[in-house]
Amino acid sequence: MPSARRPNGIDESVICPVCKSSTYLNPNMIFKVNPECYHKMCDSCVERIFTSGPAPCPVAGCGKTLRKNRFKIPRFEDLAVERECDIRARVAQILNHSEADFDSLRTYNDYEEWKEELIMDLVSGNNVQEWERKLKEHAKENQESIKANARHEEDLREQVKEDERVRIERSELSRAEAQREFQEELAEREAGRKEVINKILNTNSDVLRVAKEAESVLQKRAAARNQPSTANGTMGVTSGSGDANITGKTTGSVGAAKSTGFSISGLKKIQPQTKEVEKVYDAFDGLSLQFKYYSLAEKYFHPRSNAVDKEKGHASGGYLGWDYQRRAQMDAHAGLGIFVEEEKA
């Protein structure tokens, strides 16, 4: 819906209804509203009228008593949306039960539907005085449960923040560890390559045997790096400390409410819950690179790879026929060790 405009073309939404000043003449002017009536006025009028104490709203036809400390800068241009958001926040602060406070999902859904009907009555102006009276009675008689539920929600928010902090810290540590291992592996492979070349040039050793020995050494070093180490306490301390703090903050919300004008059925008292300790992230997910269900022979007959092994040019470039044969055997036996019944379970 377009904003109303004066005959001179100035938009009414940028004019203070009290002093008639506009943002056209005063670009730094800030508008504020009071939740009592949601009539917009500039901050200068608020300071001038309400600094000495409560006073009636200066907008013609209103007359509600307003206080300076309740004025705020609206978040939305449409004040109807601003009013509905404030009503929802106020009702949610008083009726702050969660799904865990109820015996079943059905009773929780009934509670949410009833709360939504209450909010819509307040927004549309139906039976406002009765609902406001019941809200005040409920807030007064259930202060302890409301505060306990509010603390529980705050603990959950802090828990989410702590989980995110621990996740980011673990991710950074894992990334740094992976980068370090990658650099070490590159350095080891470069050193192994130079060692193979030196042995081939300085001795009469068999090229294939020397390459196999170097590859075997690299595999053993890689397997040793992939083993989970309990001696390195960096990851363990970080994870354990974060999970301990999170578990300590987890509390149960109090669902029981005293009898007031509201009839909230199905509430229960939640017992304190413990958080399961999250396992340390394993990039290989327990994958073992050792041959468990089959063994490799020293040599396989394959015309192409055997012919390549005799050519020193291929070996100096890093290609090994035996490596190709080992990969072929690994692909052929890839299904071994996977049991359907265990995977279903």
N, C-alpha and C positions, 0 to 999 in steps of 0.2 A: 504494500500500500504506500503510495508516494506521500512524502511529508508535505504538510500544509505550508503555503508560502504567502507572505504578505503582498499587498499590491506593489510594493517597491522591489519585489523579487527575492527578498531575504528569507531563508528557510527558518521556520518557527523553531526547529529543533536546536538551533544554535543561538537562540535568544533566551536570556534569563527572564522568567515570567514575573520576577519581583522588581528588579532594577532596570529591565529592558535593555541591558547591555548585550552585545553579541560578540562572537568570536571574530567577526569581520573587523570590529574596532579594537578588540583586545584578543589577539591570537593566543595569549598565554592563559586565558580564562579556563578554569576547570569546573565542571558541573558535578554536583553531588546530590544524592537522594537519601531519604530517611525511610527505613522499613515500615514506619508507622503509616505513611500515606503514599510514598513513592512519588512525591512531587519534586521535580527537578529544579534546582536553583544553583547559582554560582557560588563558589567558595567565599567570595567577598561578602555576599549576603548572609551566608552561614556565620561568618565571623562577626558581622555587625549585629545580627539579630539574637544569636543564641550564646554569645560569649558570657553574658552576665547571668545566664541560667535558662531553665525551660521557658518556652514561649510558644504561643499558638502558631500554626503554619500560616505564613503570610499569603499563600495562594487563596484567591477568592473562593468562598464556598467550602473550604476545608475545616479549619478551626481546630484540628487535632493538636494536642500538646506535644512538642518535639524537643529533644535534647541534642546538644551538640555532639556528644560522644557517640551517638548512633548514626551520624551521617557518614556516608562512604561514597567512594567513586564507583559508579556502576560498571559492571563487566560487559554488559550487553547494551546495544543501542536501543533495542526494544525493551522498555521497562516492564512489560507484561512477562517476558521471559525472565528478567531479573527477579521479579516478585515470585514466580513459580519456583525458581532455583532456591531462593531463600526459604520458602515454605518447605520444600523437600529436605533441605539441609537441617532445618529446625526439627521437623518430624523425625528424620533419621537419627538425630542426636538423642531423642527421647526414646523412640521405639527402635532400639539398636540390637535386637536379637538376630542371631545368625542361624543358618540351617542346622548347625550342630546343637543348638539349644532345644530342638524339637524332637519328638519321638519318631516322627516319620516325615518323609518328603511331602506327603499330602497335607499334613497339618502346617508345615512351613509355607507351602504354596497358598493355602487358605489365609494364612497370616499376611503374606505379601499382597494378596489380592485385596484383603480388607484394608491394609495400610494405604494402598493405591486409591481406593475409594475415598478414604479419609482425606488424602491430599487433594484429590480433585474437588471435593466439597469445599475445602478451604480456598482453593484457587478460584472456583466459580462463585463463592460467596454463599453457599447453601449451608444453613445450620452452623454458622461460624461460631457463634457464642457458645453453643453446647459443646462443640468439638474442642474449642480453646479451654473451656472449663475442665473437661476430662483430661486433656493433655497436661494441664497444670497439676491436677490431682495425682495423675500417674507419675509425673516427674517428682513431686514432693514425697509421695509414699514409697517410691522405689529408687531412691537416690543411690543406695549401695549397689544394687544390681546394675543400674545404668552406668555407674562409674566403673564397676568391674568389667562390664562388656566393652566399655570404651578403652579400658586398659588392655583388654585382650586384643582388640582391633589394632591398637598402637603396637603391641608386641608382635602381631602378625606382620605389620608393615615394616617394623625394624628387622624382623626375621627375613623378610624378602630382600631388604637392602643388604643384610649380612650375607645371605646366600649369593647375591649378585657380586658382592665384593670378593668373597672367597672364590667364586667361579672365575672372575677376571684375574685374580692373583694366581690361581692354579694354571689358567691358560697362559699367562705371561711366563710363569716358571717352566711350563711344559714346552713353550715355544723356544725359550732360551736353551733348555736342555737339549731339545731336538736339533737346534742350530749348532750347539757345541759338538754333539755326536756326529752331525753331518760333516763339520769341518775336520774332526778327528779322523773320520772314515776316509775323507778325501786325502788327508795327509798320509794315512797309512797306505792307501792304494798307490799314491804317487811314490812313496818310499819303496813299496813292493815292486812297482814297475821298474824303477831304477835298479833295484837289486837283481831282478831277473835279467835285465839287459846287461848288467855288469858281469853276471855269471856266464851268460851266453858268450859275451865278447872275450872274457879273460880265461875261460876254461873250455874244456871239450865236453861239457856236460850235455845230456840229452835235453833238447828244448822242451819237449812235452813234459818230462819228469820235473824239470825245474819250475815250469809254469803251474803244474799240479800242486807242488809243494807250497808255492807262494799263495795259490788260491785257498789251500787248506788252512794256512795260517790266518788268512783274512777271515775265513768263515768262523774259525774258533774265536777270534777277537770280537767279531760281530755278535756271536752267540753269547759271549761273556757280557757284552754291553747290554744285551736285551734282557738279561736276567734281572728280576726286581731285587734291588738292594735295600736292606734294612739298615745298613750302616749309614747311608746318606740320609740324615734326618731333616733335610730342608723341606721336602714335600710333606713328610709326615707331621712335622711340627706345625706347619702352616694349616694343613687340613684339620688336624686334631684340635688346634686352638680355635679355629673358626666354628667347627661343629659343636665344641663344648659351649661356646658362648651362645650359639643359636639354641641349643637344647635347654640351657638355663633360662632363656627368656620365654620359653613356651609355657603358657598357663591356660587354664580352662576358664571359660566364661560362665557367669552365673546366670542361669536361665529362669530361675524362680522369680515370680513377680507377685506382689501383694494384690489383693482384690481391690479394684477401683472401678470407675465407670466403664473401663474396657474389659472385655471378656476374651483373654488370650489363652487358648487351650492348647494342650499338647506340649507344654514346655517341660524340659528336664534339666537336671544339673549335670554339667559336663565335667568329667574327671580330667585331671592333668594328663596330657599326652606327651610321650617321649618321641623325639625325632630319630629316625634311623640314620646311623652314621653312613655317609656317602662313601663309596669305595673310591680309591685313588684311580684316576683315569689311566687306562692302559691302551695305548695307541694300537697295539697288535691284538688286543682282546684275547690274550692267552694263546696266541698262535705260536706254535713251536716250529722252528725251521729245521729241526733234527729229523732224520728219517726213522720213523717208528715202525711202520708196517711193511717196509721193503728195504732191501740193501742194494747197493750199487757195485757192479763189477769193476775191476781195474780197467777193462778195455772192452769195447763193443765193436762189432764189425759193421761199419757203415761206409759204403764206397766214397761218398762225397766228403764226409768229415775226416775219414782216414787219409784221403788224398790231400786234404788241406793241411793236416798235421805235419806232412812231410815238407811243406813249403814254409821256410823261415819268414818269408815276407808277411804271411798272415799272422804268425805267432808274435812277431815284433809289433804288429798293429793292435794286439790285444785279443784276437779271435782264437778260441780254442775249440777244437772239434769235440773234445770230451765234455766241455761245458754245454755244448748243444745237446749231446747225448744225455747228460744229466737232466737238462730241462725237459727233454722229451719223456724221460722216465717219470719225472715229477708230474707232468701233465697226464700221463697214462694212468698213474695211481692216485690222482687227485681225490677220487671218491672214497678211498680207504680211510677208515677212522671216523666216518660219518654214519651213524646208526639212526635209522628213521624213527624208531620207537623212542630213543632218547631225545631226539629233536622235537617230537610231538610233545613229550612231557615238559 
